[in-house]
Amino acid sequence: MKVYTKTGDQGTTALFGGTRVPKHHIRIESYGTIDELNSHIGLIRDQDIHQNYKDILMHIQDRLFTIGAILATDPDKATLKSGQARLNIPKISNKDIELLEKEMDQMEDSLPPMTHFVLPGGHQTVSFCHIARTVCRRAERLAAHLNDLEPFQPETLMYINRLSDYLFVLARKLSKDLQAEEIKWIPQKDS
């Protein structure tokens, strides 16, 4: 199988189910941003961090491929008129969301309470987490827009929302683990 197909040379691409849409379609922007997020998470996973974080991040990457498949599926072609699934697209489960929540709770147990916003940075690995978090927020905004136009499984949007929170908590936990300074944002007063 060749990587290039030449079918997108005119600025369109195919969704799962075969429907062709412009490459700037909100559905393409949505799953393309999920793909971008997945790459950033791979970069975090490649850092010198505890194996448990790497294992969770690999699980998240798998879930992001599932989300990409959900977002890349033409809803009109996903089910038959009887409501039965036509395409075998996996789903995001409540267990997936609960895993992120459990991981956040465990990390937060060892962190000081938040009293201010935190400036991104302090260590390269922490910065990678903040970049992934902001890409995740963009993915969430795009997916929410798509969901307004063509609703999809609610757990998918919930997972993306929870994932951005997870990435923030992971950044804070890695700041602590790596003994990086966590700088609070304190608004400057006019002089």
GUPAFI-204130 format. One record per residue: residue number from 1; residue in three letters; x, y, z of N, C-alpha, C in turn. Coordinates in pm, 1 decimal. Example, Ala and Ser with C-alpha at 12.3 -4.5 7.8 and 13.67 -1.06 7.14 Angstrom:
BEGIN
> 1|Ala|1319.0|-569.0|780.0|1230.0|-450.0|780.0|1320.0|-330.0|780.0
> 2|Ser|1285.0|-225.0|708.0|1367.0|-106.0|714.0|1290.0|3.0|787.0
***
This chain:
BEGIN
> 1|Met|84.0|-117.5|0.0|0.0|0.0|0.0|88.8|124.2|0.0
> 2|Lys|63.7|214.9|-91.7|140.8|337.6|-99.2|81.1|442.4|-5.8
> 3|Val|168.2|529.5|46.4|124.0|636.6|134.1|44.6|739.8|55.2
> 4|Tyr|89.9|770.6|-64.8|19.6|871.3|-143.8|-84.3|804.2|-234.0
> 5|Thr|-201.2|869.2|-241.1|-311.7|814.2|-321.6|-347.8|906.2|-437.4
> 6|Lys|-308.7|1030.4|-428.9|-339.0|1134.5|-527.8|-486.2|1174.2|-528.6
> 7|Thr|-567.0|1114.4|-437.6|-710.6|1146.2|-436.5|-738.6|1280.1|-369.0
> 8|Gly|-641.3|1333.8|-296.0|-662.0|1461.4|-227.8|-600.6|1579.4|-299.9
> 9|Asp|-554.4|1557.3|-420.9|-484.9|1662.9|-494.8|-573.0|1782.8|-527.4
> 10|Gln|-702.2|1765.8|-522.1|-794.7|1875.7|-553.3|-850.6|1941.4|-426.7
> 11|Gly|-789.3|1912.4|-310.9|-830.6|1978.0|-186.9|-946.3|1912.5|-114.6
> 12|Thr|-973.5|1785.4|-146.5|-1077.7|1712.6|-73.8|-1016.6|1586.3|-14.0
> 13|Thr|-1088.2|1529.4|80.5|-1045.4|1404.0|141.2|-1169.0|1321.4|172.6
> 14|Ala|-1148.5|1192.5|194.2|-1260.9|1102.2|221.2|-1275.4|1076.8|370.2
> 15|Leu|-1399.1|1079.3|415.9|-1431.7|1038.3|551.9|-1449.3|887.4|553.6
> 16|Phe|-1452.4|827.2|676.7|-1489.8|686.9|685.3|-1632.2|677.5|632.7
> 17|Gly|-1655.1|589.0|542.2|-1784.4|577.3|477.5|-1779.4|625.1|333.2
> 18|Gly|-1669.8|695.4|295.8|-1647.0|731.8|157.1|-1686.3|872.1|116.1
> 19|Thr|-1762.8|943.3|196.5|-1803.1|1079.2|160.3|-1679.0|1167.8|147.3
> 20|Arg|-1673.0|1247.5|40.0|-1561.2|1339.9|19.6|-1602.3|1478.5|67.9
> 21|Val|-1511.9|1541.7|140.6|-1535.3|1677.0|192.2|-1410.0|1759.9|169.0
> 22|Pro|-1422.8|1894.3|171.3|-1303.9|1979.1|159.4|-1209.5|1955.3|277.2
> 23|Lys|-1081.0|1969.4|253.3|-983.3|1946.8|360.2|-993.1|2050.3|472.0
> 24|His|-1064.2|2160.4|448.8|-1083.0|2261.7|552.4|-1215.7|2243.2|627.3
> 25|His|-1287.4|2135.1|600.4|-1415.2|2104.8|666.3|-1393.2|2093.1|817.7
> 26|Ile|-1490.8|2136.4|897.0|-1479.3|2131.9|1042.7|-1449.9|1990.7|1093.1
> 27|Arg|-1500.6|1890.1|1026.1|-1474.7|1751.9|1066.8|-1326.2|1719.3|1050.1
> 28|Ile|-1265.6|1766.1|940.4|-1122.7|1741.2|915.8|-1038.4|1820.7|1014.7
> 29|Glu|-1077.7|1946.4|1038.7|-1007.0|2028.4|1138.4|-1011.6|1960.9|1275.5
> 30|Ser|-1126.5|1901.2|1308.7|-1143.0|1836.4|1439.3|-1050.6|1717.0|1455.1
> 31|Tyr|-1057.5|1623.0|1361.2|-973.2|1504.2|1381.3|-827.7|1532.1|1348.3
> 32|Gly|-800.5|1632.8|1265.6|-662.0|1672.0|1240.8|-596.8|1729.9|1365.4
> 33|Thr|-673.6|1803.6|1443.6|-620.4|1859.8|1567.5|-601.3|1751.0|1672.5
> 34|Ile|-688.0|1651.1|1671.9|-668.3|1534.9|1760.4|-538.2|1463.4|1723.2
> 35|Asp|-510.6|1451.1|1593.8|-386.4|1389.8|1547.4|-265.5|1471.9|1592.6
> 36|Glu|-276.2|1603.5|1581.7|-168.6|1691.7|1628.6|-146.0|1672.1|1778.4
> 37|Leu|-254.6|1666.7|1854.5|-245.3|1643.7|1998.5|-175.9|1511.2|2027.5
> 38|Asn|-211.2|1408.1|1953.2|-151.4|1276.7|1973.4|-0.3|1283.0|1954.7
> 39|Ser|45.8|1360.7|1857.4|189.8|1375.7|1834.1|257.3|1446.5|1951.2
> 40|His|191.5|1548.9|2005.0|248.4|1619.0|2121.2|255.2|1526.2|2242.3
> 41|Ile|154.6|1443.0|2258.7|156.6|1348.7|2370.9|269.4|1246.6|2352.6
> 42|Gly|293.8|1206.9|2228.0|408.2|1119.6|2201.6|539.3|1185.0|2243.1
> 43|Leu|549.7|1315.4|2222.6|669.7|1388.7|2262.8|685.5|1387.8|2415.4
> 44|Ile|576.6|1404.8|2487.1|582.7|1397.4|2633.6|625.4|1256.8|2676.1
> 45|Arg|566.6|1156.3|2613.1|597.4|1017.0|2646.9|744.1|983.5|2622.3
> 46|Asp|807.6|1053.5|2528.6|948.9|1029.6|2497.3|1044.4|1093.6|2597.6
> 47|Gln|991.6|1168.5|2693.5|1076.6|1234.9|2792.5|1117.8|1137.6|2902.6
> 48|Asp|1211.9|1180.3|2982.7|1260.3|1099.3|3094.4|1165.5|1119.2|3212.6
> 49|Ile|1052.0|1047.9|3207.4|950.5|1056.7|3312.0|919.6|916.0|3361.8
> 50|His|848.0|907.2|3473.3|815.3|778.6|3534.7|737.0|691.1|3435.4
> 51|Gln|763.8|561.5|3441.2|699.8|466.4|3349.3|547.4|469.0|3358.7
> 52|Asn|493.3|492.0|3479.8|347.9|498.2|3493.9|289.7|607.8|3405.4
> 53|Tyr|353.9|724.9|3402.0|305.1|833.2|3315.5|311.2|789.4|3169.7
> 54|Lys|419.5|723.4|3133.0|434.4|677.1|2994.6|323.7|578.1|2958.1
> 55|Asp|292.9|487.8|3050.7|187.3|388.9|3025.0|51.0|456.4|3006.6
> 56|Ile|19.8|552.8|3093.0|-107.8|625.5|3082.0|-110.4|704.1|2951.5
> 57|Leu|0.1|769.2|2917.4|5.4|846.9|2793.2|-12.4|757.5|2670.3
> 58|Met|43.0|636.3|2674.9|23.2|544.7|2562.3|-124.5|503.8|2551.8
> 59|His|-187.3|483.1|2666.0|-331.0|451.8|2665.9|-410.0|570.0|2607.8
> 60|Ile|-373.1|690.6|2647.8|-439.0|810.8|2595.4|-420.8|818.5|2444.3
> 61|Gln|-300.8|788.5|2396.4|-277.6|792.8|2251.7|-370.4|694.9|2178.8
> 62|Asp|-390.0|578.0|2235.7|-483.0|482.2|2177.1|-624.3|539.4|2172.8
> 63|Arg|-666.7|603.0|2282.8|-800.1|661.9|2288.4|-813.4|776.2|2187.0
> 64|Leu|-704.8|849.4|2165.1|-709.6|958.4|2066.8|-726.3|904.5|1925.2
> 65|Phe|-669.4|787.7|1896.4|-694.9|726.0|1765.4|-843.6|689.1|1753.4
> 66|Thr|-902.0|641.2|1862.3|-1045.0|611.1|1861.9|-1125.6|738.5|1837.2
> 67|Ile|-1090.5|846.1|1905.9|-1161.0|973.0|1886.4|-1144.6|1020.8|1742.4
> 68|Gly|-1024.2|1008.2|1688.1|-1002.4|1044.8|1548.9|-1094.6|967.4|1456.2
> 69|Ala|-1111.6|837.6|1482.1|-1200.2|755.6|1399.3|-1345.1|800.5|1413.4
> 70|Ile|-1386.4|834.1|1535.4|-1524.2|881.8|1557.3|-1547.2|1010.8|1479.5
> 71|Leu|-1453.2|1102.8|1490.2|-1468.9|1233.3|1425.3|-1455.0|1224.2|1273.8
> 72|Ala|-1384.1|1121.6|1224.4|-1362.0|1106.5|1080.0|-1473.3|1027.9|1011.0
> 73|Thr|-1574.7|991.0|1086.1|-1681.9|908.8|1030.9|-1800.8|994.0|988.2
> 74|Asp|-1842.3|974.1|866.1|-1963.0|1039.7|815.0|-2082.1|983.5|892.2
> 75|Pro|-2152.7|1066.3|970.8|-2262.8|1013.0|1051.7|-2374.3|950.8|968.2
> 76|Asp|-2393.0|999.6|844.9|-2497.0|941.9|758.7|-2461.4|801.7|712.0
> 77|Lys|-2333.8|768.2|714.0|-2290.5|636.2|667.0|-2254.2|542.6|782.5
> 78|Ala|-2255.8|595.7|905.2|-2214.6|515.9|1021.1|-2319.5|414.3|1062.8
> 79|Thr|-2447.2|445.4|1039.2|-2554.1|354.9|1080.4|-2650.1|328.6|965.0
> 80|Leu|-2715.2|216.2|972.0|-2819.4|181.1|875.6|-2949.9|248.9|916.8
> 81|Lys|-3048.6|249.6|830.0|-3177.9|310.3|862.9|-3240.7|244.8|984.6
> 82|Ser|-3207.7|118.6|1008.8|-3261.3|47.3|1124.3|-3194.6|93.0|1254.7
> 83|Gly|-3089.3|175.0|1243.8|-3016.5|219.5|1362.4|-2898.1|131.3|1396.1
> 84|Gln|-2882.0|22.4|1322.6|-2772.1|-70.0|1345.9|-2643.0|-12.0|1287.6
> 85|Ala|-2530.7|-38.8|1352.9|-2401.5|12.7|1307.7|-2364.6|-46.0|1172.4
> 86|Arg|-2327.1|41.6|1081.0|-2280.8|-0.3|949.5|-2127.9|-12.5|951.4
> 87|Leu|-2064.4|82.3|1016.1|-1918.8|82.1|1027.3|-1881.8|42.5|1169.8
> 88|Asn|-1777.3|-33.5|1184.9|-1735.7|-80.4|1316.5|-1639.5|20.6|1378.4
> 89|Ile|-1694.8|131.2|1428.7|-1615.3|237.3|1489.6|-1618.6|218.0|1640.8
> 90|Pro|-1501.6|210.8|1705.1|-1500.9|195.4|1851.3|-1559.8|319.3|1919.1
> 91|Lys|-1582.4|309.4|2047.1|-1641.7|418.6|2124.9|-1549.3|456.5|2240.6
> 92|Ile|-1573.8|574.3|2294.3|-1510.5|617.1|2418.8|-1607.9|579.3|2529.5
> 93|Ser|-1555.2|520.3|2636.9|-1643.7|474.7|2744.6|-1629.1|563.9|2868.0
> 94|Asn|-1723.7|549.7|2957.6|-1713.3|619.3|3086.5|-1589.0|574.7|3161.9
> 95|Lys|-1547.1|449.7|3142.2|-1425.2|399.8|3207.4|-1302.6|478.8|3161.0
> 96|Asp|-1301.0|517.5|3034.0|-1189.8|597.9|2982.2|-1183.0|732.8|3054.0
> 97|Ile|-1298.7|793.7|3073.7|-1306.1|922.7|3142.4|-1268.3|905.8|3289.3
> 98|Glu|-1318.1|800.7|3351.1|-1288.5|774.7|3491.7|-1140.6|749.2|3515.2
> 99|Leu|-1072.4|687.0|3419.7|-928.2|664.9|3433.6|-854.8|798.4|3443.8
> 100|Leu|-889.5|892.8|3358.3|-825.7|1025.0|3364.3|-854.3|1092.0|3498.8
> 101|Glu|-977.8|1081.7|3545.4|-1014.4|1142.2|3673.7|-937.0|1078.0|3788.5
> 102|Lys|-925.9|946.6|3786.3|-852.2|874.7|3891.7|-705.6|916.5|3891.5
> 103|Glu|-645.8|924.2|3773.9|-505.8|965.4|3763.1|-485.8|1108.0|3813.1
> 104|Met|-579.3|1197.1|3778.4|-569.1|1335.5|3826.9|-579.6|1340.3|3978.8
> 105|Asp|-674.4|1266.6|4034.8|-692.3|1265.7|4180.3|-565.6|1218.1|4249.4
> 106|Gln|-502.8|1113.1|4197.6|-380.1|1061.1|4257.8|-267.1|1163.8|4250.9
> 107|Met|-252.6|1229.2|4136.7|-146.4|1328.6|4124.1|-172.2|1448.3|4215.0
> 108|Glu|-297.7|1493.2|4219.8|-330.4|1611.7|4300.1|-311.2|1588.3|4449.3
> 109|Asp|-321.9|1462.4|4493.6|-302.0|1431.6|4635.1|-163.3|1471.7|4683.5
> 110|Ser|-65.6|1475.8|4593.2|71.5|1508.7|4633.8|111.0|1652.0|4597.3
> 111|Leu|14.8|1730.4|4547.7|44.8|1867.3|4504.3|-14.0|1969.0|4600.8
> 112|Pro|52.4|2084.7|4613.2|-8.5|2190.7|4693.2|-133.8|2243.0|4623.1
> 113|Pro|-229.5|2293.5|4699.1|-352.1|2344.5|4636.3|-320.2|2462.1|4543.0
> 114|Met|-401.9|2475.2|4439.9|-387.4|2586.8|4346.2|-443.7|2713.2|4411.4
> 115|Thr|-364.4|2818.3|4412.5|-411.7|2946.6|4464.6|-407.7|3055.0|4357.2
> 116|His|-334.1|3028.1|4248.5|-319.8|3123.3|4139.0|-308.1|3045.4|4007.9
> 117|Phe|-326.4|3116.0|3897.3|-290.3|3056.6|3769.7|-139.5|3035.3|3769.9
> 118|Val|-93.1|2940.6|3689.3|49.2|2908.1|3681.8|99.0|2942.7|3542.4
> 119|Leu|213.8|3009.3|3536.4|274.2|3039.8|3407.1|331.9|2911.1|3348.4
> 120|Pro|301.5|2880.1|3222.8|359.2|2760.4|3160.5|511.9|2771.0|3156.4
> 121|Gly|578.0|2660.7|3180.5|724.3|2657.2|3172.2|787.0|2602.3|3298.1
> 122|Gly|916.1|2625.0|3310.5|991.6|2578.6|3425.9|1081.7|2460.8|3394.0
> 123|His|1043.0|2383.3|3295.9|1121.9|2267.5|3251.2|1067.2|2229.5|3113.7
> 124|Gln|1153.8|2181.8|3026.6|1111.7|2148.6|2890.3|996.6|2047.7|2889.3
> 125|Thr|1003.2|1946.6|2971.8|897.8|1845.0|2975.3|764.6|1905.5|3019.5
> 126|Val|770.5|1993.9|3117.8|650.1|2062.2|3165.7|592.2|2148.5|3053.6
> 127|Ser|679.7|2216.7|2980.5|633.9|2300.4|2868.7|564.9|2216.0|2761.6
> 128|Phe|618.3|2096.8|2735.5|552.9|2006.7|2638.6|410.6|1973.3|2684.1
> 129|Cys|393.0|1954.1|2815.4|258.0|1925.8|2868.3|164.9|2043.6|2844.6
> 130|His|214.8|2164.7|2867.5|130.3|2282.7|2847.7|96.0|2303.2|2700.3
> 131|Ile|190.2|2274.8|2612.3|159.7|2284.0|2468.7|50.6|2183.1|2433.5
> 132|Ala|65.7|2059.8|2481.5|-36.2|1956.7|2454.7|-171.7|1998.7|2512.2
> 133|Arg|-169.9|2058.9|2630.3|-295.1|2104.3|2693.5|-365.5|2208.2|2606.5
> 134|Thr|-288.8|2302.6|2551.7|-353.0|2406.9|2470.2|-401.4|2351.2|2336.5
> 135|Val|-328.7|2255.5|2280.9|-375.5|2190.1|2158.1|-502.4|2111.4|2189.2
> 136|Cys|-507.1|2049.5|2305.8|-626.4|1974.2|2346.7|-745.7|2067.9|2360.8
> 137|Arg|-725.4|2185.4|2415.6|-835.0|2282.8|2428.2|-884.9|2326.1|2289.6
> 138|Arg|-791.1|2344.5|2195.7|-831.9|2379.1|2059.1|-911.7|2264.8|1997.8
> 139|Ala|-863.5|2141.2|2019.7|-936.4|2024.4|1968.8|-1076.7|2019.4|2027.9
> 140|Glu|-1088.4|2053.6|2154.9|-1219.4|2054.4|2220.2|-1311.2|2159.8|2158.0
> 141|Arg|-1257.7|2278.6|2132.2|-1340.4|2383.9|2070.7|-1389.4|2340.3|1933.0
> 142|Leu|-1299.8|2281.5|1854.0|-1338.1|2236.1|1720.2|-1439.3|2122.3|1726.9
> 143|Ala|-1415.8|2027.2|1817.2|-1507.7|1914.4|1831.1|-1644.4|1961.5|1881.4
> 144|Ala|-1645.4|2060.7|1970.8|-1773.1|2113.9|2019.3|-1849.4|2180.0|1904.4
> 145|His|-1778.9|2251.0|1819.0|-1842.0|2312.3|1701.5|-1900.2|2203.1|1611.0
> 146|Leu|-1819.5|2100.2|1584.3|-1867.8|1989.2|1502.0|-1989.8|1924.2|1565.9
> 147|Asn|-1985.9|1903.3|1695.7|-2096.9|1840.1|1766.9|-2224.5|1923.6|1755.7
> 148|Asp|-2211.8|2055.5|1753.7|-2329.0|2142.0|1733.2|-2391.3|2118.3|1596.0
> 149|Leu|-2305.4|2092.7|1495.8|-2353.3|2073.6|1359.1|-2401.4|1930.5|1334.0
> 150|Glu|-2322.8|1834.0|1381.6|-2351.6|1692.1|1359.7|-2317.3|1616.6|1487.8
> 151|Pro|-2412.5|1600.8|1578.6|-2383.2|1539.7|1709.0|-2319.7|1401.0|1698.1
> 152|Phe|-2230.0|1375.3|1791.4|-2165.9|1244.7|1802.5|-2170.4|1200.8|1948.0
> 153|Gln|-2114.9|1085.9|1976.8|-2118.5|1026.4|2110.3|-2074.5|1127.4|2217.5
> 154|Pro|-2158.7|1158.3|2317.2|-2125.5|1260.4|2418.3|-1997.0|1232.3|2495.4
> 155|Glu|-1966.4|1105.5|2520.0|-1845.6|1071.9|2595.8|-1718.3|1117.8|2524.3
> 156|Thr|-1724.9|1130.4|2393.9|-1608.4|1174.2|2317.9|-1569.2|1315.5|2357.4
> 157|Leu|-1664.8|1405.3|2360.6|-1637.8|1543.8|2399.0|-1598.9|1552.3|2546.6
> 158|Met|-1662.6|1472.6|2630.4|-1628.5|1469.3|2772.2|-1483.2|1425.6|2791.3
> 159|Tyr|-1439.6|1325.5|2715.3|-1302.4|1275.4|2727.0|-1202.0|1385.1|2688.5
> 160|Ile|-1228.4|1454.4|2578.9|-1136.8|1560.4|2535.7|-1128.2|1668.4|2643.5
> 161|Asn|-1240.9|1703.2|2701.9|-1242.3|1803.0|2809.0|-1159.5|1756.6|2928.3
> 162|Arg|-1181.3|1633.5|2970.1|-1109.0|1579.4|3084.8|-959.7|1566.6|3055.4
> 163|Leu|-926.7|1535.9|2930.2|-786.0|1519.4|2893.2|-708.1|1650.1|2908.1
> 164|Ser|-769.0|1762.3|2873.9|-697.2|1889.4|2891.0|-670.9|1914.7|3039.1
> 165|Asp|-766.5|1878.6|3125.4|-744.6|1890.4|3269.9|-631.8|1798.1|3314.6
> 166|Tyr|-633.5|1675.8|3263.7|-528.0|1579.7|3297.6|-390.9|1634.7|3260.4
> 167|Leu|-378.9|1692.4|3141.8|-249.5|1744.5|3096.2|-202.4|1860.5|3183.6
> 168|Phe|-296.5|1940.9|3233.9|-259.9|2049.1|3325.7|-206.6|1991.2|3457.0
> 169|Val|-278.2|1894.0|3512.1|-235.2|1833.6|3638.5|-102.5|1760.9|3618.3
> 170|Leu|-86.0|1693.5|3504.9|40.6|1626.1|3476.4|154.5|1727.6|3470.9
> 171|Ala|131.4|1842.7|3411.7|234.6|1947.6|3407.0|272.9|1989.0|3548.6
> 172|Arg|174.8|2007.5|3634.2|204.7|2044.9|3773.1|280.6|1933.1|3845.7
> 173|Lys|237.7|1808.2|3823.7|303.3|1695.3|3891.4|446.3|1679.9|3841.9
> 174|Leu|466.9|1694.6|3711.0|603.0|1684.6|3658.3|689.6|1800.1|3706.7
> 175|Ser|631.0|1918.1|3726.5|706.7|2029.6|3785.2|760.7|1988.9|3921.5
> 176|Lys|674.1|1924.8|3999.4|717.4|1879.6|4132.0|822.7|1769.3|4120.3
> 177|Asp|795.5|1668.4|4037.9|888.4|1556.1|4023.7|1024.9|1601.1|3973.7
> 178|Leu|1025.5|1697.7|3881.9|1150.2|1743.9|3820.2|1211.5|1861.1|3897.0
> 179|Gln|1149.2|1895.8|4007.9|1194.6|2006.9|4092.6|1207.6|2136.5|4013.3
> 180|Ala|1109.9|2157.5|3925.9|1104.5|2280.9|3846.9|1023.3|2384.0|3924.3
> 181|Glu|1060.1|2508.6|3906.9|986.8|2615.1|3974.5|850.9|2634.8|3906.8
> 182|Glu|747.5|2638.3|3989.3|613.6|2665.4|3939.6|584.5|2812.0|3970.5
> 183|Ile|579.4|2894.1|3868.0|564.9|3038.7|3886.9|417.3|3076.4|3881.1
> 184|Lys|370.4|3134.6|3988.8|231.1|3179.4|3996.2|216.0|3307.4|3915.5
> 185|Trp|101.6|3319.2|3848.6|71.4|3443.3|3778.6|1.4|3536.5|3876.5
> 186|Ile|67.6|3646.6|3903.8|10.7|3750.2|3989.2|0.0|3874.6|3903.7
> 187|Pro|-122.2|3918.3|3870.9|-137.8|4032.5|3781.8|-63.3|4156.1|3832.9
> 188|Gln|5.0|4222.1|3742.0|76.5|4343.8|3778.0|-22.6|4458.9|3788.5
> 189|Lys|-0.7|4542.1|3887.6|-85.8|4659.4|3903.8|-27.6|4772.2|3819.3
> 190|Asp|-116.7|4856.2|3769.8|-69.8|4972.8|3693.6|16.7|5060.2|3782.6
> 191|Ser|127.2|5111.2|3723.5|214.9|5197.0|3804.7|170.2|5339.8|3803.9
***
